[in-house]
Amino acid sequence: MPSTSKLRTNLPSEITLYSENHRSLLLDTSSDDGSQESEESEAFLQECRIVRIYIFNALKKKKQGDSVDYEHIIHQLKAPPNSSDALPPQRLLFWIMGFSQNTSLMNISFRPLVKAIIDMDWITHDENILRKFLGFLRSLICAHSCYAMEALKMTIRKFTRDNTAFVNTEPDFGTAHDKDIFSTNLHRIVKVLINATESWGSSVFPIVEREFPHMQDSRLALVNYIKNLLLMIGYATDLRSKVLQLIIERILLIDTEIQGSIEEAEEAEDEIEAFDLRLYFNNCKPEAGVITNKVPKGISSDIEMSDDKSDMDMNEVSSDFELESEESDLDDNTGGVVKIDARDMMEKLDCCMKLLFDYLYYGDKIPMSKATDTNDAFQDLMRIFSTTILPTFKSRYTQFLLFWHISLNESFLETFIATLFSNLLNEDCPQGEKISSALYIGSLVARAKFIEERTVRSCVKMLVTIGRQEIVLVQHDVYGSDPDKYGVFYSIAQALMYIFCFRWKDLVAKENKEFNQDQNGGFKNIVQDHIGHLKWCSEIEGFEDLITSPLEPLKVCAPDIVKQFVRLSGILRFSYCYSLLSKGKRCIMPNRVAGDEQGEAPMRLDQFTFFPFDPFRLKTSQCYLNGLYREWEEVNLADENE
């Protein structure tokens, strides 16, 4: 290839660095001197013709075997922005106009030139240049549709490099306002390509899926890619369901990967950084139709972390306690174990969750987004929950997307709970999903502040009813506790104990509540003299039968939950269970995978020790849960004698 200096001599001398006066004509800038404007307009048109002819001749000569001018054009297009060979903005404007007028010649044999044009960093250029590039794309794809998918693929690959999600991550990249402009410009390009692609719905998603970064890729690449996907489905609404599912599936992989290294994850909880991360930065007023930085109702901009510790803190009861097992710890030489960077993975998960929360909250307030019904988003989340999240064992954070979203609308909450109970009652539902459904009900009712007393009581009544039905079904085949056979029953019993520990005040009969109420209608600390007078609501009747049943749930359910329930139920004189604990050893929980006789998917026999809504420790996205999540509160007695 000839040297750069030699290549320059092949350009016509008329192609020069054009003046700002010529460029101002494109911007419709008026001139006081009519004759001067006329002369400059003529000069501008003349220069456009020169560039168009030069490009035309370069393409023609390339076909004839002379590629010097053609290669020079590509060389300049590929030149780094700050190099001496890079095209100045003024000259680039005329080049892109010249390319647009020659698109009919750019068949597949000119693919290197087309790739060089598309791969340029158009999003940082001014509005004039960007509009000319968008015109070029439309003209190119109209003339040669074969370029549409390749151009889209190249642009989607830029999603990982579009560093506009973080504040002050890269100061030289510009202000928040600049980042909004760059981000919007990128999606203007994507939108043109999607609209120009025939049957694009079936063609675009495979590209999106294939280009999705791996969980071990950098945090910036992963977060920027997800951010751009969420912006894309704002206008490419036919892709929304598939893309949302893809994003949640990928962050679920990170979530479960973290839980596989739980000791490292717990150590990293206090070390992870809180990032100033937003889906869109624009500070315009709400009526302007764009997002503001106003914190949503019920959300605090401050991150609240509870440091309160009691003798037994139910906030520390989690899915991660060590199960008793007949087997010793894994041998140190066990192969196939890959050590992960827990802090890095948690920060990736945290940032991805924040973007998803932003998308669900702000939705169509983001520029270019079409109006989106919150019901549509909820239906997408419910489908993803049923097919992806619910069957996944030991995810800790991903399910909080549903937790937050159902707090927006009571009908969402009712639908979510009804779906979980439907799983419990469905004979065709796999046992593992039934167990998870019961535990989701227990954890949600216990932890969600937005769930009212009547819903707590109705859920307890339904769980008790289903639990008693389980006992009836197996009453002639009971020989003590058996986690293998009666996992659904144990998950129901544990859900009830968990709810009782957190929501016992909502289960006290209304006629007793005049004993100790404060001005807000809540209980004060229980006084020992009144403790024996408490009566319980009718919905909880039969719960004690489950606890004292021959299936012996106190020997199987999570030890910390059992211990707290036995203590609390004794204090409140609801039930005395200490004698049941002393009748024998706890059942050894097999920590293995078992298959179903009918060929069901394998289930974890320790699955019912899962707590779906454990305390949320991710610092960047935690703001969405402030005010919605119930922390553990100790029961205080004036004179507690144990």
DOMI-560945 format. One record per residue (C-alpha): residue in three letters; x negated, y negated, z. Coordinates in steps of 0.05 Angstrom, whole numbers, plus 5000, padded with zeros to 4 digits. Each point is the difference from the previous one (the first is absolute). Layout:
BEGIN
ALA  X  Y  Z $
...
//
This chain:
BEGIN
MET  5000  5000  5000 $
PRO  4973  4931  4982 $
SER  4977  4954  5055 $
THR  5048  4950  5030 $
SER  4963  4941  4969 $
LYS  5004  5032  4932 $
LEU  5074  5015  5008 $
ARG  5014  4928  5015 $
THR  4973  4978  4933 $
ASN  5055  5041  4966 $
LEU  5055  4954  5029 $
PRO  5022  4942  4954 $
SER  4971  4935  5024 $
GLU  5070  4970  5003 $
ILE  5017  5044  5060 $
THR  4977  4957  5057 $
LEU  5015  4987  5073 $
TYR  5067  4963  4992 $
SER  5014  4937  5038 $
GLU  5050  4991  5056 $
ASN  5036  4951  4954 $
HIS  5017  5056  4951 $
ARG  5020  5046  5057 $
SER  5046  4947  5029 $
LEU  5042  5002  4937 $
LEU  5019  5071  5016 $
LEU  5023  4977  5068 $
ASP  5048  4949  4968 $
THR  4961  4941  5028 $
SER  5022  4935  4969 $
SER  4953  4949  4971 $
ASP  5008  4925  4997 $
ASP  4966  4998  4932 $
GLY  5044  5034  4948 $
SER  4947  5000  4946 $
GLN  4949  5031  5047 $
GLU  5050  5054  5020 $
SER  5013  5015  4927 $
GLU  4926  5006  4985 $
GLU  4988  5046  5059 $
SER  5060  5043  4982 $
GLU  4972  5009  4931 $
ALA  4931  5016  5028 $
PHE  5031  5050  5047 $
LEU  5038  5035  4944 $
GLN  4938  5001  4957 $
GLU  4960  5033  5055 $
CYS  5055  5052  5010 $
ARG  4997  5017  4927 $
ILE  4924  5007  5003 $
VAL  5004  5049  5058 $
ARG  5057  5040  4968 $
ILE  4961  5006  4935 $
TYR  4937  5019  5036 $
ILE  5035  5056  5038 $
PHE  5035  5022  4936 $
ASN  4934  5004  4963 $
ALA  4966  5037  5058 $
LEU  5054  5053  4999 $
LYS  4998  5006  4924 $
LYS  4924  5007  4999 $
LYS  5004  5052  5055 $
LYS  5044  5043  4955 $
GLN  4948  4991  4945 $
GLY  4944  5023  5046 $
ASP  4972  4932  5022 $
SER  5013  4997  5076 $
VAL  4953  4943  5020 $
ASP  5054  4947  5011 $
TYR  5048  5052  5028 $
GLU  4949  5024  5052 $
HIS  4984  4928  5018 $
ILE  5072  4986  5016 $
ILE  5003  5061  5046 $
HIS  4934  4980  5032 $
GLN  5027  4931  5018 $
LEU  5066  5029  5026 $
LYS  4961  5048  5046 $
ALA  4951  4948  5026 $
PRO  5003  4988  5075 $
PRO  5039  4937  5017 $
ASN  4940  4961  5025 $
SER  4951  5021  4946 $
SER  4977  4955  4943 $
ASP  5035  5045  4950 $
ALA  5068  4994  5032 $
LEU  5054  4964  4963 $
PRO  5018  4933  5032 $
PRO  5075  4991  5012 $
GLN  5007  4950  4944 $
ARG  4969  5048  4949 $
LEU  5037  5060  5029 $
LEU  5066  4965  4986 $
PHE  4985  4997  4926 $
TRP  4973  5071  4998 $
ILE  5065  5029  5030 $
MET  5041  4959  4951 $
GLY  4957  5027  4943 $
PHE  5008  5072  5025 $
SER  5076  4990  5003 $
GLN  5001  4979  4927 $
ASN  4961  5062  4979 $
THR  5035  5055  5040 $
SER  5027  5033  4937 $
LEU  4929  5019  4982 $
MET  4982  5030  5068 $
ASN  5017  5072  4988 $
ILE  4971  5057  5041 $
SER  4932  4993  4966 $
PHE  4992  4934  5037 $
ARG  5014  5031  5068 $
PRO  4934  4975  5032 $
LEU  5018  4928  4984 $
VAL  5071  5008  5027 $
LYS  4973  5031  5064 $
ALA  4950  4944  5009 $
ILE  5056  4948  4992 $
ILE  5047  5034  5049 $
ASP  4946  5013  5051 $
MET  4983  4927  5009 $
ASP  5019  4966  5066 $
TRP  5060  4962  4973 $
ILE  5036  4990  5067 $
THR  4951  4946  5024 $
HIS  5007  4957  4938 $
ASP  5049  4942  4995 $
GLU  5072  5005  4977 $
ASN  4985  4981  4927 $
ILE  4949  5055  4989 $
LEU  5042  5052  5036 $
ARG  5062  4984  4958 $
LYS  4959  5008  4937 $
PHE  4974  5067  5024 $
LEU  5071  5024  5016 $
GLY  5019  4979  4929 $
PHE  4941  5040  4973 $
LEU  5023  5062  5038 $
ARG  5071  4995  4973 $
SER  4974  4991  4929 $
LEU  4950  5057  5006 $
ILE  5049  5051  5027 $
CYS  5052  4979  4949 $
ALA  4950  5014  4945 $
HIS  4966  5061  5032 $
SER  5042  5035  5054 $
CYS  4943  5049  5010 $
TYR  4965  4948  5044 $
ALA  5058  4991  5049 $
MET  4985  5057  5048 $
GLU  4925  4990  4997 $
ALA  5008  4926  5015 $
LEU  5046  5017  5058 $
LYS  4951  5051  5028 $
MET  4943  4950  4997 $
THR  5042  4947  5035 $
ILE  5024  5047  5055 $
ARG  4928  5019  5013 $
LYS  4990  4927  5019 $
PHE  5049  5010  5058 $
THR  4943  5024  5044 $
ARG  4956  4940  4982 $
ASP  5054  4948  5011 $
ASN  4976  4977  5068 $
THR  5060  4957  5018 $
ALA  5031  5036  5059 $
PHE  4953  4978  5056 $
VAL  4991  4930  5027 $
ASN  4928  4974  4999 $
THR  4971  5068  4981 $
GLU  4963  4969  4942 $
PRO  4997  4924  5008 $
ASP  4974  4988  4930 $
PHE  5062  5033  4972 $
GLY  5042  4939  5018 $
THR  5054  4977  5047 $
ALA  5064  5037  5017 $
HIS  5034  4957  4947 $
ASP  4948  5021  4949 $
LYS  5009  5072  5018 $
ASP  5075  4995  4989 $
ILE  4987  4971  4931 $
PHE  4949  5053  4982 $
SER  5046  5055  5024 $
THR  5060  4972  4962 $
ASN  4958  4994  4937 $
LEU  4979  5072  5004 $
HIS  5072  5022  5004 $
ARG  5021  4956  4943 $
ILE  4953  5040  4958 $
VAL  5026  5066  5027 $
LYS  5072  4979  4988 $
VAL  4986  4983  4927 $
LEU  4968  5068  4990 $
ILE  5056  5038  5034 $
ASN  5054  4962  4961 $
ALA  4963  5014  4935 $
THR  4993  5075  5012 $
GLU  5053  5046  4973 $
SER  5028  5050  5050 $
TRP  4953  4969  5051 $
GLY  5032  5030  5061 $
SER  4975  5070  4985 $
SER  4932  4976  4976 $
VAL  4980  4949  5052 $
PHE  5008  5041  5063 $
PRO  4948  5054  4980 $
ILE  4950  4943  4991 $
VAL  5017  4971  5068 $
GLU  4993  5068  5033 $
ARG  4935  5017  4965 $
GLU  4967  4934  5018 $
PHE  5021  5002  5073 $
PRO  4937  4995  5044 $
HIS  4979  5059  5043 $
MET  5007  4992  5075 $
GLN  4924  5000  5006 $
ASP  4994  4941  4953 $
SER  4988  4930  5030 $
ARG  5053  4966  5040 $
LEU  5000  4941  4951 $
ALA  5012  5045  4940 $
LEU  5057  5039  5034 $
VAL  5035  4939  5030 $
ASN  4994  4958  4937 $
TYR  5027  5056  4957 $
ILE  5060  5011  5045 $
LYS  5013  4926  5005 $
ASN  5002  4995  4924 $
LEU  5045  5061  4993 $
LEU  5050  4968  5048 $
LEU  4999  4935  4961 $
MET  5008  5039  4935 $
ILE  5063  5037  5022 $
GLY  5031  4933  5017 $
TYR  5011  4989  4925 $
ALA  4991  5072  4974 $
THR  5059  5024  5041 $
ASP  5008  5065  4962 $
LEU  4934  5021  5030 $
ARG  5017  4981  5072 $
SER  5023  5067  5026 $
LYS  4942  5039  4972 $
VAL  4947  4950  5019 $
LEU  5026  4992  5071 $
GLN  4999  5075  5008 $
LEU  4929  5003  4973 $
ILE  4975  4946  5047 $
ILE  5033  5032  5061 $
GLU  4973  5069  4981 $
ARG  4930  4972  4996 $
ILE  5002  4963  5066 $
LEU  5031  5061  5031 $
LEU  4937  5039  4980 $
ILE  4958  4948  5037 $
ASP  5047  5003  5060 $
THR  4996  5076  5007 $
GLU  4925  4999  4986 $
ILE  4991  4953  5060 $
GLN  5042  5046  5044 $
GLY  4955  5057  4981 $
SER  4943  4963  5035 $
ILE  5041  4974  5058 $
GLU  4943  4991  5050 $
GLU  4963  4954  4952 $
ALA  5065  4964  4984 $
GLU  5015  4986  5073 $
GLU  4930  4972  5010 $
ALA  5009  4956  4939 $
GLU  5068  4971  5022 $
ASP  4968  4944  5041 $
GLU  4946  4987  4947 $
ILE  5042  4990  4938 $
GLU  5005  4930  4973 $
ALA  5063  4960  4988 $
PHE  4998  4971  4929 $
ASP  5035  4938  4974 $
LEU  5033  5038  4944 $
ARG  5062  4981  4960 $
LEU  5035  5024  4938 $
TYR  5006  4928  4976 $
PHE  4973  4935  5030 $
ASN  5044  4945  4972 $
ASN  5022  4950  5054 $
CYS  5057  4969  4960 $
LYS  5066  4987  5034 $
PRO  5049  5059  5001 $
GLU  5048  4966  4952 $
ALA  4945  4998  4948 $
GLY  5010  5075  4993 $
VAL  4932  5023  5023 $
ILE  4973  5031  5063 $
THR  4981  4959  5060 $
ASN  4954  5018  5057 $
LYS  5057  4994  5049 $
VAL  5001  5061  5045 $
PRO  5065  5039  4991 $
LYS  5053  5001  5054 $
GLY  4981  5049  5055 $
ILE  4927  4998  4979 $
SER  4947  4966  5041 $
SER  4937  4975  4966 $
ASP  4962  5019  5062 $
ILE  4978  5072  5009 $
GLU  5024  5029  5065 $
MET  4963  5059  5029 $
SER  5024  5030  5066 $
ASP  4945  5013  5049 $
ASP  5046  5021  5057 $
LYS  4981  5067  5029 $
SER  5039  5040  5051 $
ASP  4986  5067  5031 $
MET  5035  5030  4940 $
ASP  5008  4952  4942 $
MET  5051  5026  4950 $
ASN  4968  4954  4948 $
GLU  4940  5046  5004 $
VAL  5042  5063  4989 $
SER  4986  5015  4928 $
SER  4999  5053  4948 $
ASP  4926  5010  5015 $
PHE  5000  5033  5068 $
GLU  4962  5065  5002 $
LEU  5044  5061  4995 $
GLU  4985  5061  5042 $
SER  4974  5055  4957 $
GLU  4975  5070  5007 $
GLU  4945  4982  4952 $
SER  4938  4963  5020 $
ASP  4977  4936  4966 $
LEU  4977  5007  4928 $
ASP  4929  5021  4991 $
ASP  4952  4943  4987 $
ASN  4979  5035  4936 $
THR  5070  4998  4969 $
GLY  4991  4982  4927 $
GLY  5039  4953  4957 $
VAL  5007  4944  5051 $
VAL  4986  4931  4973 $
LYS  4988  4945  5050 $
ILE  5038  4937  4983 $
ASP  4988  4927  5018 $
ALA  5062  4993  5045 $
ARG  4995  4925  5007 $
ASP  4994  4989  4925 $
MET  5059  5046  4986 $
MET  5043  4967  5053 $
GLU  4985  4931  4972 $
LYS  5018  5024  4930 $
LEU  5066  5029  5026 $
ASP  5014  4937  5039 $
CYS  4991  4954  4940 $
CYS  5041  5045  4955 $
MET  5057  5002  5051 $
LYS  4998  4924  5005 $
LEU  5008  4992  4925 $
LEU  5059  5049  4999 $
PHE  5033  4963  5057 $
ASP  4990  4934  4963 $
TYR  5030  5029  4937 $
LEU  5061  5027  5037 $
TYR  5011  4935  5037 $
TYR  4986  4947  4947 $
GLY  5021  5039  4938 $
ASP  5028  4955  4946 $
LYS  4971  4936  5032 $
ILE  4935  5016  4964 $
PRO  4992  4966  4932 $
MET  5019  5042  4939 $
SER  5039  5049  5044 $
LYS  5072  5017  4981 $
ALA  5054  4998  5053 $
THR  4998  5063  5041 $
ASP  5056  5028  5043 $
THR  4976  5021  5069 $
ASN  5046  5060  4992 $
ASP  4959  5023  4940 $
ALA  4936  4995  5040 $
PHE  5032  5039  5057 $
GLN  5023  5055  4953 $
ASP  4929  5005  4972 $
LEU  4971  5005  5071 $
MET  5051  5052  5021 $
ARG  4984  5043  4939 $
ILE  4926  4994  5013 $
PHE  5010  5015  5073 $
SER  5039  5064  4986 $
THR  4953  5026  4946 $
THR  4933  4976  5025 $
ILE  4996  4973  5071 $
LEU  5047  5047  5038 $
PRO  4966  5065  4975 $
THR  4931  4972  5017 $
PHE  4974  5023  5068 $
LYS  4967  4949  5046 $
SER  5004  4936  4961 $
ARG  4996  4945  5052 $
TYR  5011  4933  4966 $
THR  5032  5007  4931 $
GLN  5070  5015  5028 $
PHE  5001  4931  5033 $
LEU  5020  4972  4932 $
LEU  5067  5033  5012 $
PHE  5000  4979  5073 $
TRP  4995  4927  4980 $
HIS  5046  5003  4941 $
ILE  5058  5032  5036 $
SER  4996  4944  5052 $
LEU  5024  4951  4946 $
ASN  5069  5029  4992 $
GLU  5044  5043  5045 $
SER  5025  5040  4941 $
PHE  4927  5019  4984 $
LEU  4991  5026  5071 $
GLU  5065  5040  4996 $
THR  4980  5031  4934 $
PHE  4931  5018  5025 $
ILE  5026  5034  5063 $
ALA  5055  5035  4961 $
THR  4949  5028  4952 $
LEU  4959  5028  5057 $
PHE  5060  5033  5033 $
SER  5022  5027  4933 $
ASN  4933  5036  4995 $
LEU  5010  5030  5069 $
LEU  5069  5027  4980 $
ASN  4980  5024  4931 $
GLU  4988  5075  5000 $
ASP  4959  4994  4936 $
CYS  4953  4948  5029 $
PRO  4930  5030  5014 $
GLN  4987  5010  5074 $
GLY  4940  4954  5000 $
GLU  5042  4942  4973 $
LYS  5055  5014  5052 $
ILE  4947  4996  5055 $
SER  4973  4935  4972 $
SER  5070  4971  4993 $
ALA  5015  5012  5073 $
LEU  4935  4969  5022 $
TYR  5012  4939  4955 $
ILE  5068  4990  5032 $
GLY  4970  5005  5070 $
SER  4942  4954  4986 $
LEU  5042  4948  4962 $
VAL  5055  4996  5053 $
ALA  4948  4996  5056 $
ARG  4956  4947  4969 $
ALA  5045  4955  4957 $
LYS  5023  4938  5038 $
PHE  5051  4986  4946 $
ILE  5040  5063  5016 $
GLU  5058  4984  5044 $
GLU  5029  5039  5058 $
ARG  5058  5030  4961 $
THR  4951  5029  4948 $
VAL  4956  5028  5055 $
ARG  5059  5035  5031 $
SER  5028  5027  4934 $
CYS  4931  5028  4981 $
VAL  4992  5033  5068 $
LYS  5069  5031  4995 $
MET  4985  5027  4930 $
LEU  4933  5029  5022 $
VAL  5031  5034  5060 $
THR  5055  5030  4957 $
ILE  4950  5027  4949 $
GLY  4955  5025  5055 $
ARG  5056  5039  5033 $
GLN  5019  5030  4932 $
GLU  4928  5024  4993 $
ILE  5005  5035  5067 $
VAL  5066  5034  4980 $
LEU  4968  5025  4936 $
VAL  4943  5034  5036 $
GLN  5031  5017  5068 $
HIS  4999  5075  4986 $
ASP  4928  4999  4978 $
VAL  4965  4960  5053 $
TYR  4941  5028  5039 $
GLY  4970  4936  5026 $
SER  4965  4943  4964 $
ASP  4979  5013  4928 $
PRO  4972  4941  4959 $
ASP  5000  5043  4936 $
LYS  5074  5013  5000 $
TYR  5032  4941  5035 $
GLY  4959  4940  4975 $
VAL  5063  4961  4981 $
PHE  5029  5008  5070 $
TYR  4935  4978  5033 $
SER  4995  4938  4956 $
ILE  5072  4981  5019 $
ALA  4985  5010  5074 $
GLN  4937  4959  4995 $
ALA  5036  4945  4961 $
LEU  5052  4996  5056 $
MET  4947  4997  5055 $
TYR  4963  4946  4962 $
ILE  5063  4958  4991 $
PHE  5018  5009  5074 $
CYS  4932  4975  5022 $
PHE  5006  4936  4959 $
ARG  5076  4987  4998 $
TRP  5028  5029  5065 $
LYS  5030  4932  5016 $
ASP  5045  5006  4939 $
LEU  5024  5068  5024 $
VAL  5024  4977  5068 $
ALA  5076  4996  5003 $
LYS  5027  4929  4993 $
GLU  5037  5001  5066 $
ASN  4933  5008  5036 $
LYS  4966  4941  4967 $
GLU  5026  4948  5049 $
PHE  4952  5028  5053 $
ASN  4937  4965  4974 $
GLN  5009  4952  4943 $
ASP  4961  4937  4987 $
GLN  5029  4939  4966 $
ASN  4982  5028  4932 $
GLY  5041  5063  5012 $
GLY  4939  5045  5010 $
PHE  4980  5042  5059 $
LYS  4956  4973  5055 $
ASN  4953  5047  5035 $
ILE  5041  5058  5028 $
VAL  5010  4997  5074 $
GLN  4991  5066  5036 $
ASP  5066  4993  5038 $
HIS  5040  4999  4935 $
ILE  4963  5053  4961 $
GLY  5047  5056  5021 $
HIS  5062  4962  4976 $
LEU  4980  4999  4927 $
LYS  5049  5034  4953 $
TRP  4984  5019  4928 $
CYS  5038  4989  4936 $
SER  5041  5057  4971 $
GLU  4955  5005  4938 $
ILE  4943  5030  5040 $
GLU  5042  5057  5029 $
GLY  4969  5066  4981 $
PHE  4929  4974  4997 $
GLU  4982  5034  5065 $
ASP  5025  5066  4971 $
LEU  4947  4994  4946 $
ILE  4945  4987  5050 $
THR  5020  5060  5043 $
SER  5015  5046  4942 $
PRO  4965  5069  4993 $
LEU  4958  4970  4943 $
GLU  4960  4963  5054 $
PRO  4985  4935  4963 $
LEU  4960  4971  5058 $
LYS  4947  5054  4987 $
VAL  4994  4984  4926 $
CYS  5011  4926  4988 $
ALA  4944  4949  5003 $
PRO  4971  5003  5071 $
ASP  4996  4925  5011 $
ILE  5073  4991  4978 $
VAL  5022  5056  5045 $
LYS  4961  4972  5059 $
GLN  5029  4931  4992 $
PHE  5071  5025  4990 $
VAL  4997  5045  5061 $
ARG  4974  4943  5042 $
LEU  5050  4948  4975 $
SER  5061  5046  5001 $
GLY  4982  5017  5072 $
ILE  4993  4927  5020 $
LEU  5067  4984  4968 $
ARG  5031  5063  5029 $
PHE  5023  5020  4931 $
SER  4969  5069  5003 $
TYR  4949  5036  5044 $
CYS  4954  5040  4955 $
TYR  4937  5011  5043 $
SER  5023  5070  5017 $
LEU  5005  5018  4926 $
LEU  4928  4979  4989 $
SER  4976  5043  5057 $
LYS  5032  5064  4976 $
GLY  4946  5018  4952 $
LYS  4943  4978  4956 $
ARG  5010  4955  4941 $
CYS  5009  5034  4934 $
ILE  4935  5003  4960 $
MET  5011  4958  4938 $
PRO  4973  5034  4937 $
ASN  4962  4948  4960 $
ARG  5007  5033  4932 $
VAL  5042  5000  4938 $
ALA  5057  5049  4990 $
GLY  5041  5015  4938 $
ASP  5075  5013  4996 $
GLU  5026  5069  4985 $
GLN  5042  4972  4944 $
GLY  4939  4970  4967 $
GLU  5007  4930  5029 $
ALA  4941  4953  5000 $
PRO  4955  5013  5060 $
MET  5014  4960  5063 $
ARG  4957  4981  5058 $
LEU  5020  5036  5063 $
ASP  4977  4939  5041 $
GLN  5041  4954  4956 $
PHE  5050  4982  5053 $
THR  4945  4967  5041 $
PHE  4999  4944  4949 $
PHE  5021  4929  5021 $
PRO  5016  4962  4935 $
PHE  5002  4931  5032 $
ASP  4940  5000  5045 $
PRO  4975  4930  5019 $
PHE  4979  4961  4938 $
ARG  4926  4979  5005 $
LEU  4986  4971  4932 $
LYS  4983  4926  5010 $
THR  5013  4969  4933 $
SER  5070  5029  4988 $
GLN  5022  5004  5072 $
CYS  5033  4931  4997 $
TYR  5059  5031  4964 $
LEU  5017  5043  5060 $
ASN  4995  4949  5056 $
GLY  5067  4993  5034 $
LEU  5026  5065  4970 $
TYR  4959  5052  5037 $
ARG  5014  5024  5071 $
GLU  4940  5011  5045 $
TRP  5002  5046  5060 $
GLU  5027  4971  5065 $
GLU  4988  5033  5066 $
VAL  5059  5014  5047 $
ASN  4987  4961  5064 $
LEU  5031  5019  5066 $
ALA  5000  4961  5064 $
ASP  4978  5062  5036 $
GLU  4979  5056  4954 $
ASN  4987  5065  5036 $
GLU  4973  5056  4958 $
//
